């Protein structure tokens, strides 16, 4: 199916998924839930061309990540943090080797970043904006984020409030949205690296 066909299907896919009560897997810090039907429709129709571009770029990354993960030694089920970190590091090193020239904006292009800010704006500035922002620890982070760098160990796995998540495109289980300071981060769940980020996405 062509890219234009895929974006047309996205709206049809999102809404029935909600009706089934689906959820998005989140390995740390709770569950990123499936958006409500009106929000899903709003995402799919907000800017189809930009959303299509975001989906294409994200799919390209995920396809590479999954291929490299299959080539890596399979991690046996374990609760040992050292083993988990070692497996993350192996996959992260492979991803960095393939994406050695990756930089901010490869997935969150300026157009995509602008769209995300517009989608989040109503929840941050609307009637419930104060309560929404109270649920986000948006104190200025002390470190500089960098694509391909490990997700900062000093930062909690803070996700977005459900009402903001509902306004953003859903993600495959391989990646997730996180918040560091006022920045929106796209984190690789299995490699624990920063795939891309939007600076100052959480506006006061």
NUKOLLO-791979 format. One record per residue (C-alpha): residue in three letters; x negated, y, z. Coordinates in Angstrom, 2 decimals. Example, Ala and Ser with C-alpha at 12.3 -4.5 7.8 and 13.67 -1.06 7.14 Angstrom:
2
PT res    east   north      up
PT ALA  -12.30   -4.50    7.80
PT SER  -13.67   -1.06    7.14
//
This chain:
204
PT res    east   north      up
PT UNK    0.00    0.00    0.00
PT UNK   -1.33    3.44   -0.83
PT UNK   -2.13    6.02    1.82
PT UNK    0.97    8.10    1.02
PT UNK    3.09    5.00    1.38
PT UNK    1.48    4.20    4.71
PT UNK    2.31    7.57    6.19
PT UNK    5.91    7.23    5.06
PT UNK    6.06    3.87    6.80
PT UNK    4.57    5.28    9.99
PT UNK    7.74    7.12   10.97
PT UNK    9.84    4.04   10.29
PT UNK    7.43    1.90   12.31
PT UNK    7.15    4.14   15.34
PT UNK   10.86    4.53   16.10
PT UNK   11.89    0.84   16.12
PT UNK    8.82    0.04   18.17
PT UNK   10.16    2.35   20.87
PT UNK   13.52    0.63   20.77
PT UNK   11.76   -2.61   21.65
PT UNK   10.16   -0.94   24.68
PT UNK    6.59   -1.46   23.48
PT UNK    3.56   -0.19   25.34
PT UNK   -0.01    0.62   24.39
PT UNK   -2.78   -1.32   26.10
PT UNK   -5.03    0.74   28.35
PT UNK   -7.95   -0.96   30.05
PT UNK   -8.51    1.64   32.76
PT UNK   -6.38    4.20   34.48
PT UNK   -2.89    2.92   33.65
PT UNK   -0.92    2.35   30.49
PT UNK   -0.56    4.69   27.55
PT UNK    3.10    4.23   26.77
PT UNK    4.89    4.16   23.45
PT UNK    6.40    7.57   22.66
PT UNK   10.11    8.18   22.84
PT UNK   11.93    8.13   19.50
PT UNK   12.31   11.92   19.04
PT UNK    8.63   12.45   19.81
PT UNK    7.65    9.67   17.41
PT UNK    9.64   11.31   14.66
PT UNK    8.08   14.68   15.48
PT UNK    4.57   13.23   15.21
PT UNK    5.28   11.50   11.91
PT UNK    6.78   14.61   10.33
PT UNK    4.61   17.31   11.91
PT UNK    2.05   17.42    9.10
PT UNK    2.10   14.24    7.00
PT UNK   -1.04   15.03    4.99
PT UNK   -3.14   15.77    8.07
PT UNK   -1.74   12.80    9.97
PT UNK   -2.52   10.58    6.99
PT UNK   -6.10   11.85    6.96
PT UNK   -6.46   11.19   10.69
PT UNK   -5.07    7.67   10.29
PT UNK   -7.42    6.93    7.40
PT UNK  -10.49    8.15    9.31
PT UNK   -9.49    6.30   12.47
PT UNK   -8.80    3.09   10.55
PT UNK  -12.24    3.29    8.96
PT UNK  -13.88    3.52   12.39
PT UNK  -11.78    0.74   13.90
PT UNK  -12.53   -1.60   10.99
PT UNK  -16.26   -1.09   11.51
PT UNK  -15.95   -1.53   15.27
PT UNK  -13.99   -4.76   14.94
PT UNK  -16.47   -6.19   12.44
PT UNK  -19.39   -5.40   14.73
PT UNK  -17.53   -6.79   17.74
PT UNK  -17.03  -10.11   15.94
PT UNK  -20.76  -10.24   15.21
PT UNK  -21.61   -9.68   18.88
PT UNK  -21.87  -12.45   21.50
PT UNK  -18.44  -13.10   22.95
PT UNK  -18.17  -11.98   26.56
PT UNK  -16.87  -14.70   28.83
PT UNK  -14.14  -13.68   31.24
PT UNK  -15.89  -12.05   34.16
PT UNK  -15.46   -9.54   36.96
PT UNK  -19.18   -8.80   37.06
PT UNK  -19.63   -5.09   36.19
PT UNK  -23.18   -5.73   35.04
PT UNK  -22.06   -8.29   32.46
PT UNK  -19.31   -5.99   31.21
PT UNK  -21.69   -3.05   30.90
PT UNK  -24.25   -5.19   29.08
PT UNK  -21.64   -6.29   26.54
PT UNK  -20.52   -2.69   26.06
PT UNK  -24.12   -1.61   25.52
PT UNK  -24.72   -4.27   22.86
PT UNK  -21.66   -3.20   20.87
PT UNK  -22.43    0.49   21.40
PT UNK  -25.95    0.04   20.01
PT UNK  -24.58   -1.63   16.89
PT UNK  -22.02    1.13   16.38
PT UNK  -24.66    3.84   16.79
PT UNK  -26.88    2.12   14.23
PT UNK  -24.07    2.11   11.68
PT UNK  -22.83    5.61   12.58
PT UNK  -26.21    7.22   13.18
PT UNK  -25.09   10.39   11.38
PT UNK  -21.72   10.62   13.16
PT UNK  -20.82   14.05   14.45
PT UNK  -17.94   15.87   16.04
PT UNK  -15.14   16.40   13.56
PT UNK  -15.59   13.15   11.63
PT UNK  -12.21   11.95   12.90
PT UNK  -10.84   15.02   14.65
PT UNK  -11.39   17.28   11.64
PT UNK  -10.61   20.99   12.12
PT UNK   -7.19   20.37   10.57
PT UNK   -6.54   17.36   12.80
PT UNK   -7.73   19.22   15.90
PT UNK   -5.40   22.10   15.06
PT UNK   -2.50   19.68   14.62
PT UNK   -3.20   18.00   17.96
PT UNK   -3.28   21.36   19.73
PT UNK    0.06   22.26   18.15
PT UNK    1.56   18.93   19.22
PT UNK    0.35   19.38   22.80
PT UNK    1.23   23.07   23.07
PT UNK    4.98   22.67   23.86
PT UNK    4.21   20.40   26.80
PT UNK    1.47   22.65   28.18
PT UNK    3.29   25.95   27.71
PT UNK    6.94   24.90   27.91
PT UNK    9.27   24.94   30.93
PT UNK    7.45   22.00   32.50
PT UNK    4.00   23.20   31.48
PT UNK    2.88   24.06   35.00
PT UNK    3.80   20.61   36.31
PT UNK    2.16   18.94   33.31
PT UNK   -1.11   20.82   33.79
PT UNK   -1.01   20.06   37.51
PT UNK   -1.34   16.39   36.56
PT UNK   -4.51   17.08   34.57
PT UNK   -7.80   17.65   36.37
PT UNK   -9.03   20.16   33.78
PT UNK  -11.86   21.68   35.77
PT UNK  -14.73   22.54   33.47
PT UNK  -16.95   19.49   32.98
PT UNK  -20.59   19.99   33.87
PT UNK  -21.94   17.89   30.99
PT UNK  -21.91   18.42   27.24
PT UNK  -20.08   15.74   25.33
PT UNK  -21.75   14.12   22.35
PT UNK  -20.43   11.74   19.72
PT UNK  -21.85    8.21   20.11
PT UNK  -22.91    8.96   23.70
PT UNK  -21.59    6.78   26.52
PT UNK  -18.43    8.02   28.18
PT UNK  -19.84    9.96   31.15
PT UNK  -20.09    7.71   34.18
PT UNK  -19.50   10.70   36.46
PT UNK  -16.06   11.31   34.97
PT UNK  -12.90    9.43   35.94
PT UNK  -10.94    7.59   33.27
PT UNK   -8.36   10.34   33.12
PT UNK   -5.66   10.04   30.52
PT UNK   -2.97   12.48   29.47
PT UNK    0.44   12.78   31.12
PT UNK    3.09   10.63   29.38
PT UNK    4.94   13.62   27.94
PT UNK    1.80   14.78   26.11
PT UNK    0.90   11.26   24.97
PT UNK    4.39   10.98   23.52
PT UNK    3.64   13.94   21.25
PT UNK    0.38   12.50   19.87
PT UNK   -0.22    9.76   17.28
PT UNK   -0.38    6.30   18.77
PT UNK   -3.75    4.58   18.77
PT UNK   -4.81    0.98   18.19
PT UNK   -5.87   -0.84   21.36
PT UNK   -9.56   -0.46   20.41
PT UNK   -9.58    3.26   21.27
PT UNK   -7.83    5.59   23.69
PT UNK   -7.34    9.23   24.58
PT UNK   -9.20   10.54   27.63
PT UNK   -9.65   13.99   29.14
PT UNK  -13.00   15.41   30.25
PT UNK  -12.68   18.93   31.58
PT UNK  -10.54   20.67   28.96
PT UNK  -11.70   18.42   26.12
PT UNK   -9.66   15.64   24.54
PT UNK  -11.86   12.58   23.99
PT UNK  -11.38    9.60   21.70
PT UNK  -13.04    6.74   23.61
PT UNK  -13.99    3.32   22.29
PT UNK  -12.55    0.92   24.85
PT UNK  -14.93   -1.97   24.14
PT UNK  -18.15    0.00   23.62
PT UNK  -17.40    2.77   26.15
PT UNK  -18.66    5.47   23.80
PT UNK  -17.30    8.80   22.67
PT UNK  -16.02    8.37   19.12
PT UNK  -15.02   12.02   18.72
PT UNK  -13.58   14.86   20.79
PT UNK  -11.66   18.13   20.56
PT UNK  -13.23   20.93   22.61
PT UNK  -10.91   23.04   24.74
PT UNK   -7.86   21.01   23.72
PT UNK   -6.23   21.50   27.14
PT UNK   -5.50   25.19   27.09
PT UNK   -4.72   27.10   30.25
//
